[in-house]
Amino acid sequence: MIELKSLADIAALREAGRVVAQALDAVRGVADVGVTLLELDTVATQVIQGAGAVPAFRGYRPHFASSPFPGSICTSVNDVVVHGIPDRTVLRAGDLLSIDCGAVLAGWVGDAAFSMVVGTPAAADLALIDDTRAALQAGIAAARPGQRLGDIGAAIGAIGRSGGRGIPQGWGGHGVGRFMHEDPSVPNEGRPGRGLRLRAGMVLAIEPMFMAGGRDESRVAEDGWSVLTIDGSRAAHEEHTIAITDEGPVVLTLP
């Protein structure tokens, strides 16, 4: 069931989104060569808790997971598409790092992600991140009342396919509200004019994930969480939580 949010609900979701944005900015500021993924997780946790919020990911166990998630953020490096577990892995020069963060504030959820390169970036990695970020913006622009879910997926997928990117099947965006994953599922590929009609009051996490190798297959690692590219190629992930309003989409996960 899809719950349409009131203006007051959206304002509360905006505050949760602000906490997420602050945590992501803090992580971006310390992510560097020699820093561990656990150290990044600690930084995010401190920001979230310091704002009076709770990490949405820690202890979360969706249907596909074999165990609760142990961290406050997902730390996905190089060939990890999403859901990488923060551990003692040390970042190296040239690593492509994706950070996904969720926070619960006063019962409302914010969810966002970004990708970056640690140290001197390779041109191919920057192009992959640029395509993923452009696809996020295109998906957001398509999220207007009267449009359909397929329009969001088509906008995202068109950029991925034009760049020769793989789009992992079975993974995408979702509704956001009192719970981190609500209806509807938001695809990263679709047909224009098809699917659920979008209405003002919907709040969605739009999150394109692209894989450099061009293949759409992925696999889950032995840890039960990390989603890996099937060919070892690199991946990028960008995400914002947005509200659909009569005036158009409003991004809720900005500082």
HELIX and SHEET records of a PDB file:
HELIX    1   1 LEU A    7  VAL A   30  1                                  24    
HELIX    2   2 LEU A   37  GLY A   50  1                                  14    
HELIX    3   3 ALA A  123  ALA A  141  1                                  19    
HELIX    4   4 LEU A  149  SER A  162  1                                  14    
SHEET    1   A 3 VAL A  54  PRO A  55  0                                        
SHEET    2   A 3 LEU A  96  LEU A 105 -1                                        
SHEET    3   A 3 ILE A  73  VAL A  77 -1                                        
SHEET    1   B 3 VAL A  54  PRO A  55  0                                        
SHEET    2   B 3 LEU A  96  LEU A 105 -1                                        
SHEET    3   B 3 TRP A 108  VAL A 117 -1                                        
SHEET    1   C 3 VAL A  80  VAL A  82  0                                        
SHEET    2   C 3 VAL A 227  THR A 229 -1                                        
SHEET    3   C 3 SER A 218  VAL A 220 -1                                        
SHEET    1   D 5 GLU A 182  VAL A 186  0                                        
SHEET    2   D 5 GLY A 173  GLY A 175 -1                                        
SHEET    3   D 5 VAL A 203  ILE A 206 -1                                        
SHEET    4   D 5 HIS A 240  THR A 245 -1                                        
SHEET    5   D 5 GLY A 248  VAL A 251 -1                                        
SHEET    1   E 2 MET A 209  MET A 211  0                                        
SHEET    2   E 2 ALA A 235  HIS A 237 -1                                        
END                                                                             
